[in-house]
Structure formats: C-alpha cells, structure tokens
C-alpha cells in the first residue's frame, strides 16, 4: 500500500510538472499512465492472490518434504537395484555357468558374453539407470525448491514494484522469473508423490569366491569324463548341484559346504555321516572327499569324487552302472559300444556277483566244453539274486526342478552367449531310459564234457547299456534361480511403479515448464504490448470516460488549468474571490505555478550559462567561507587552505566557461559587426541548409529543393489553380493527390496505430475528406506532417521524401510529380510538359550558352533561397 | 587490441558530439548544441553508471561472502576470462569421470570373469554418466560463452554507451549495456559457484585401486556436486537474463534530459 501510494504520488508529481509546463500530449500521458497503473494493479493482485492462496510459503516446505521423501526412496531403490543386478549377475549368471561347465571353456564363454543382452540383467541395469535419473531429477527439483524458498522474500519485496511507474519495466521480468521459481515450482511439486515399494526379493552378491577342483574316479579307479552331479549344501542349507567331470574346477561363494551326495546314471550315492565326522582308524566309504569344504577367498580345494560303481559308456553318454566282484575283489571288465563285458574266471564254489543298473545281460561261455581237469568240463550258472547296485534312485522331482530352472536360466542368457558356444549349454529333450536293476550271481560247477573241448579262460558276462545319462539329463541346480525367477516376475511391477513415479516427476516438471512458459510469455507480452494497450485503453478512457472526473474534464475543449493571462491579471482575478481561504489558496497556486514556469523557462532558454553562473557564485562563496574559517581558526589551516584554493579555482574556471557560454554565436557576432551580408555570414547561412541537405541526400532521401521552392508561384502564374475556378490541371491532378494522401494516411495508421488514435489525426482526416483543391490538400498534408517527428519520419520512410525542415514543400511537389508521372505513363503529353516545368527542365535543346545561363539562373535561385531572400 | 578500439570508439563518439555541438553553437543553434553536448556527457554518464553498478555488485557480493571481483570493467573482463577457465575445468572433470567409467566398463567387458559386471556398472553409473554428460556440455558452452564475452566485453560496453546516448539508437545501446551487465554478473557468479563445487570433486585416478572399486560412488558424488552447481548456474543465468531484459527496458525507456525539459 505504501508503494502504491508512492507510485501515485510520483505519478501525480510528474503529471503536475507536465501540466504546469503546458506540454503537449499531457492528456494522453495522463490517460496512458493511469491505464498502465490499472493493468499493473490487476497483474499485481493476480500474482499476490496466487502466491498467497495457492502457493503459500508452507507449500515450499511441503514440496521440499515431498521431494526429499521421493528422492530418498528412489536412492534406496537405486542402491538395491544395483545390488540386485550385481547379485543376479554374480549368482545367477557366473555361478550357473560354473555349476554347468566348471572352468571348462568358461573364459571364452564369458568373454563373448554380450553386455546388456541378458534378459534379466539388461532390464535390471536399465531400471537402475532410470531410477538413478529419477533420483537425480528429484534432487534437482529439491534444489530448485530450496532456491525458490530463498528467493521468495525477494519476490515479496519486488512484487509491489509492479505498481511503481517506470520501475515496473525493470522489475517485471525479474518478478516473472522469481514467481516461476518460488511460487509455481513449489505449487507444482507439492503434489503427493506415490510411494514405491522396493522389490520383494533381493539377492546380495557374494564378496568372496572360492574354487573347488574335482577329480572323479569310478569304482575301478578309472577317471570319469562323463557328467557326474555333486550336491553341496552351504551352512544356510542351500543346495548347490554342480555338474562335474574329472579335473573340473567350480567357483562357489566363499564359505563352508557339506557334500550331500554324488550322482551318476540316475543313481545317488549319499555321503555317509562318517565322512562328515571321520574317526581315526575307522573305514568309511565316501563318494565325495573331503565331505566338508571350506572355501576361502580365491582358495582352491581339491575334491575327490569316488563313484562306487563302474560306468557303461555309450556314444551319447552313460548307458548304465554296474559293480562286479568276487569274494570282495573286483572283476576285470571292459566297456565298448554301450556294453560292458565282465570277465569271470571259472572257479568252483566261488560265485561272482554282478550288480547292474542298465539293460539286459548275456553270458558267453561254452558250458561243458571247457576242460576243468579230470575229464570234466566247466558249466556256468547265472542267476538273479534280487540284489541291486549301490546307491539309491535319484530324486526325479529334484532333477525335474533343476531342469526347469536350468532352462529358465539358459533362455534368459543364451542370447548373450556366442552362437558357437551355445551347444555346450543347450539341453535337449530327453526321457529317462527304461533301465533295470538286478544282481547276477555267476557260479561254475564241473560236469561231464559234452563236446569238442575249447580253451576259454573265463566266462564273459555282457551287460547291455540303456542310453543315456548325459548333459541333457544331468543338469546342475543353482539355488538362486528361484529367487532370480521371482525377481524376473516382480520386475514388470517394479518397472511399472518406477515409471509411474518417474512420470509423475516428469509431469510435475512439465507442469513447471508450462506454468513458467505461460508466466514468462505473459510477462513478455506485458512488457511488449503494455505501451500500446495502455495507449489504446487511454484513448477510450479519454473519449468515453464519464466516471473519472479528471479525464472527463480533460476530454473537454476547455483547458481550465492552462493559464492564459498574465500574472497580474490572474492575481487581480483571484482577489475577487469572496472566501478568504479560497482567495489565499488561489493566490498561492498562481504564485507557485508562475514561479515553477519561470524557473523552467529560464532553464530551458539558458540552462548552461545559468548552471555555470550558479556554480561560480557557489564556489566563490565557499572559497570566501573557507578563507574566513582559516583566518578564524588556525588549526587545520592546511585543509581549509586546500579547500579554499579548490573552490577559488572552480569558481574561476566556471567564470571562464560562463563567459564562453554567453559569447554570442559566430553568426550573431557577424551580424552585430554589420557584415551579415558578408562572405562568412553567407557561408554560415549556407552551412545551415547545406549540411542537413547533404546529410539527407547521403541517407538516400529525395531532396526536391530547389524545385519545390517555386511550385506555388508556377501554379499561380501558369496553371492558376488557386485564384480562379478549378482548371483542367487541377481537376486532373487533385483527385490523384487526394488518393495518394489517402493511401499514405492508411499506411501511417497501419504502421503507427497510436498516431491514428490521436485527436490531430481526426482533424487531419476531416481536412482530407473536405479537401477538393490542391491548396486544401496541401493544408491537409501539412496537418499530417505537423503531427510530430514520428509521423514525419514515418512519411519519409514510406515516400523517401527527406524529413527536413522544408519537408512540407518537398512533399507537396512530390505528390504533384507522382500524379503527373502517372499521366505521363498513360501518354498524356501535357503531363510531361507540366512536370518539366516544375523541374525546370528545358523543353527544347539549346546551345551551351543558353544551358549555362539556365544553370546559373537555377544556382542564383538556390542561393537566394539559402540566404532567405525573396526569389 | 579490442580494448584500445573500444576506448578509441568512446573517445571518438564523445569528441564527435562535443565538436558537433561546438559547430552548432557557433552557428547559433544553441539548443541543438546543448543536445549534442548532452549526448557527449551521456556517453560518460553511462560508463559511470555501469561502473557504479559493477562496483555496488562487487561490494554486495563481498559482504555476502561470494567473492566476486567485478568492481570495474577491467576486473570484470579478467573475471570472465577466469570464469571461462573454471567452466572448462568443470567440463573436463565431468568428461574425465565419464571416460574413467567407460574405460572401467571396457576393462570389465574384456576380462573373462568380469564381463557381465560391465553391465552392472553401467546400471550403477547410468544416471551419473548421463548427468555428467549433460553437465559437461553445459559447462563447455558456458566456457565458450564466457570466453567470447570476456573478449567482446569492452566493445559491448563502449558500443552500448555510445549508442544509448543517441535517441534513435537508444534501445539498441540499452540492450548491449544490459547484455554486458547481466552476462558479466551472472557468469562470474556462476563460475564462483562452480569453482566451489570443483573443490570437493576428485577425478578418479587410474593408479588408485580404490578408485577402480569405488568408481560408481566417485562418479555419483561428482555428478551431484557438478549437477547442483549447474542448477545454481542455470537459475543465476535465468535471473541474469531477466534482469538484463529489465535493465534494457530501463535504459531504453528512462532518459533524463536536462536540455529537453
């Protein structure tokens, strides 16, 4: 309110000065500035209401808390997602590769592993990046809101300056920006952002890894290159099943493990308790040794897998297992083409036992023909005993679960593995073969020979393999697959939540941008169009306002405040007032306005000499005072002496400058010296015209001097358009001139709408409408050009006629010449004649003397005009 | 060189108006002569006003502890040159951090066991690398802008002061003066903010094992520091631009003439 009052006071003071000085255009100025104030007050109230109602200072704190909460949540999710993708990568990818293939070709596989192609790790990394970006966006918004909070007091301080005349032009853009930052931004961001629940399952990547180096042997001590499953349990009970062969190395998270079992050909060989807790000197058959593994960081532990069976090797894998022993000693055997041949030497009373898991069997032995001594021969007897090979049937459900997990894992990573290496990990469709489990007892007895004797050292028991047990059956199991599976399932939900949050943040950002653009655009329009809007509004107010007495008063014809009489007359007039107070007030007003007008008049007429004289007197006075003080108080005389000297010097310089400024001009000096008609005076007068003429010619304007000097005389003497009734010349030319003036005025009104809104313009239009004859059109053109420098410049820009002091004459001639040229183009010769006459062009070719005389005549004519003499 | 040309331009403009005024005075066109002399004085007054604004800004910033040294056009040009260096350093720091992250990702991708971790590092540093990328481009252009403005600051000032004194060219001159003031103050302030941010920033070193391990953390903290400074800078530049528009309107619309009362 204080600022509004100050604004009104400043406005009133400015207008009072303008009215006192009787400056033209004061009426428009008053209306314009009142209109500006009305518009600015509206804007001020709009901003104020929005700032205090929709976005009070509390909104900043709300937006800050909101953004801080969203930022914290996003940062937490980002950290978890990064950890999750690291864990998924380490446990889901690397561990599975190891469990499936050990270190066999692993470097090559991982080297070809294409980054971001994994179906799980790729989206996880992308979501982590997206969440990180959302968190960064939230952080920037938070910073912006905090900055807005700091800038809010400046907005509140600057907002009322919209009401202050002139100052608003400086502060309006700043206010628009501050309003955007400290009001709109908190308002847009104070919307409640939803909470995002982090994914349910997290797996942390192990920091340390250890390696287990496997050596796999069968019952007979031969190395096993076929896939063997080894199950290890960690201390938390997770079961890792690795697919190993002889000399495989498997990486596992560092820690303590317990071997649970080893498996081959659908048979599980459990690790007995004695292996876990071995006693000295106690025999214990351990399929996996050591049964307790301690994997340290990057340490390698050797593990031996001893299968208690022998394997039947087929082309595509293992076809079966068997054990063959007699009296506790293993029997020799061979394994070829998916068959195992066990060689049993005939001995009486010592049966051999062959336990088989596989296909059927056959015995090759010529019973009754192998001599056993004493005229007897060996007979073989093979019978089933009901026994089984060691180990128990593998848990097929576990195998199925492992297979499903493996296929899920492989489908998610196979695109990221080079094509030529995929065959190492592909699992084919496979069925569990129809194997049999049985135990054969092979015994021999002696009997009578029944044929030609044959020397055969042993009976050959052929065991058929049933294919197969290979990589497609023996699939590893990574305990983290299930968690990875759950993560993959929850990923779309998480991504949806995050995208919703990101969208909200993005929408908030868009809201800020839209609002900010709107406010800044409005500010720009306000700054750009305010003068025009105010002017247009002012014109309407001035024309039609009846509500504002001052404007109504000013709209009238009589200008009451304008003193038309002398001071003496006014004072005499004031003395007739009956009321003493009124008389006194009127006297004071008259004295004050005359004093102000007198001062300004003096300043206007001789400002520099007046200022210099004032300064000289003041400096001299100061010098005298310092001199007196110096004499009165000897203390500090040096300083006073310096000041006095300075004041004296200033006074002296001001006096010299005053004398210089009051020197008469060169022209005046020449005139007073009675040599005004002399050469220098003439040159001075010439320079006053020639300098502007050269200037306007240099700027590309048409200067029709001196042709325009005498067009009136020519018309009066030869064409008689003024004295008599309308001649043919005038009848033909005047309509065209009228048309040109009409067109020109339309163009002026189009380019400068504020001119068209003024009262002078109406006067001009009325004159133009009434004008029929050339001198009336000249008067109308003078009215147009007399509307101000702006109009003169605009007309000059349109017509290229120089905006010189003699523009009215040039312009009148220009209009006539243009009309005549139009007739000339139509082939009317009289127009050519008249045009040449105006331009003093010779109609007939003359000799050079006549031409020279003509040129000299023109020169003399110019010269006379330049000197102000009658032509 | 441009400084000399600028001073010459100022001298020429002042001298021309003064001489033209003398000519008009001697020809008896005393009012017009006063106009001309007023124009000559206006050129000097505008220089003084700009100097005053710079000095006041410098004093206020010193009082607020901002440490902006733009007390006169000489020190302003020098501060702009230093600002260009600061912005360039900030851009380089951002680029170096991005390069370090990229190199580490490449190293991880090349080593057999760590190949999948390259993607993980990409996810961990995605936001910071994006932010650093934007920030590096932003600071690089600010560096160019500061350098250009430091070079043309004197011509801007002298041309602005010269043109503002001429009524028909006042708006153009006012725009130049406002552009000079707003760009100088906002860029120097922004460089100060960025310089403070640079103090807390460390470019990861390839010889430090810990930097290789904590690259995501380092890139994140660098992105936060430079990003926050970038937000401050953007707000400062926006405020500078708004103030510049206002100053241009102020210089272009308010003209106190003693001879035209």
Boltz contact constraints between the chains, C-beta under 6 A:
constraints:
  - contact:
      token1: [A, 82]
      token2: [B, 123]
      max_distance: 6.0
  - contact:
      token1: [A, 82]
      token2: [B, 124]
      max_distance: 6.0
  - contact:
      token1: [A, 85]
      token2: [B, 120]
      max_distance: 6.0
  - contact:
      token1: [A, 85]
      token2: [B, 123]
      max_distance: 6.0
  - contact:
      token1: [A, 86]
      token2: [B, 120]
      max_distance: 6.0
  - contact:
      token1: [A, 89]
      token2: [B, 116]
      max_distance: 6.0
  - contact:
      token1: [A, 89]
      token2: [B, 120]
      max_distance: 6.0
  - contact:
      token1: [A, 93]
      token2: [B, 116]
      max_distance: 6.0
  - contact:
      token1: [A, 107]
      token2: [B, 112]
      max_distance: 6.0
  - contact:
      token1: [A, 110]
      token2: [B, 112]
      max_distance: 6.0
  - contact:
      token1: [A, 110]
      token2: [B, 113]
      max_distance: 6.0
  - contact:
      token1: [A, 110]
      token2: [B, 115]
      max_distance: 6.0
  - contact:
      token1: [A, 111]
      token2: [B, 112]
      max_distance: 6.0
  - contact:
      token1: [A, 113]
      token2: [B, 115]
      max_distance: 6.0
  - contact:
      token1: [A, 113]
      token2: [B, 116]
      max_distance: 6.0
  - contact:
      token1: [A, 115]
      token2: [B, 109]
      max_distance: 6.0
  - contact:
      token1: [A, 115]
      token2: [B, 118]
      max_distance: 6.0
  - contact:
      token1: [A, 115]
      token2: [B, 119]
      max_distance: 6.0
  - contact:
      token1: [A, 116]
      token2: [B, 119]
      max_distance: 6.0
  - contact:
      token1: [A, 121]
      token2: [B, 119]
      max_distance: 6.0
  - contact:
      token1: [A, 125]
      token2: [B, 119]
      max_distance: 6.0
  - contact:
      token1: [A, 125]
      token2: [B, 122]
      max_distance: 6.0
  - contact:
      token1: [A, 125]
      token2: [B, 123]
      max_distance: 6.0
  - contact:
      token1: [A, 128]
      token2: [B, 123]
      max_distance: 6.0
  - contact:
      token1: [A, 129]
      token2: [B, 123]
      max_distance: 6.0
  - contact:
      token1: [A, 129]
      token2: [B, 126]
      max_distance: 6.0
  - contact:
      token1: [A, 129]
      token2: [B, 127]
      max_distance: 6.0
  - contact:
      token1: [A, 132]
      token2: [B, 126]
      max_distance: 6.0
  - contact:
      token1: [A, 132]
      token2: [B, 127]
      max_distance: 6.0
  - contact:
      token1: [A, 133]
      token2: [B, 127]
      max_distance: 6.0
  - contact:
      token1: [A, 136]
      token2: [B, 127]
      max_distance: 6.0
  - contact:
      token1: [A, 136]
      token2: [B, 131]
      max_distance: 6.0
  - contact:
      token1: [A, 140]
      token2: [B, 231]
      max_distance: 6.0
  - contact:
      token1: [A, 143]
      token2: [B, 228]
      max_distance: 6.0
  - contact:
      token1: [A, 143]
      token2: [B, 231]
      max_distance: 6.0
  - contact:
      token1: [A, 147]
      token2: [B, 235]
      max_distance: 6.0
  - contact:
      token1: [A, 166]
      token2: [B, 254]
      max_distance: 6.0
  - contact:
      token1: [A, 169]
      token2: [B, 249]
      max_distance: 6.0
  - contact:
      token1: [A, 169]
      token2: [B, 250]
      max_distance: 6.0
  - contact:
      token1: [A, 169]
      token2: [B, 253]
      max_distance: 6.0
  - contact:
      token1: [A, 170]
      token2: [B, 246]
      max_distance: 6.0
  - contact:
      token1: [A, 170]
      token2: [B, 250]
      max_distance: 6.0
  - contact:
      token1: [A, 173]
      token2: [B, 242]
      max_distance: 6.0
  - contact:
      token1: [A, 173]
      token2: [B, 245]
      max_distance: 6.0
  - contact:
      token1: [A, 173]
      token2: [B, 246]
      max_distance: 6.0
  - contact:
      token1: [A, 174]
      token2: [B, 242]
      max_distance: 6.0
  - contact:
      token1: [A, 174]
      token2: [B, 243]
      max_distance: 6.0
  - contact:
      token1: [A, 174]
      token2: [B, 246]
      max_distance: 6.0
  - contact:
      token1: [A, 177]
      token2: [B, 238]
      max_distance: 6.0
  - contact:
      token1: [A, 177]
      token2: [B, 242]
      max_distance: 6.0
  - contact:
      token1: [A, 600]
      token2: [B, 261]
      max_distance: 6.0
  - contact:
      token1: [A, 604]
      token2: [B, 261]
      max_distance: 6.0
  - contact:
      token1: [A, 665]
      token2: [B, 26]
      max_distance: 6.0
  - contact:
      token1: [A, 665]
      token2: [B, 28]
      max_distance: 6.0
  - contact:
      token1: [A, 666]
      token2: [B, 26]
      max_distance: 6.0
  - contact:
      token1: [A, 667]
      token2: [B, 28]
      max_distance: 6.0
  - contact:
      token1: [A, 668]
      token2: [B, 28]
      max_distance: 6.0
  - contact:
      token1: [A, 684]
      token2: [B, 27]
      max_distance: 6.0
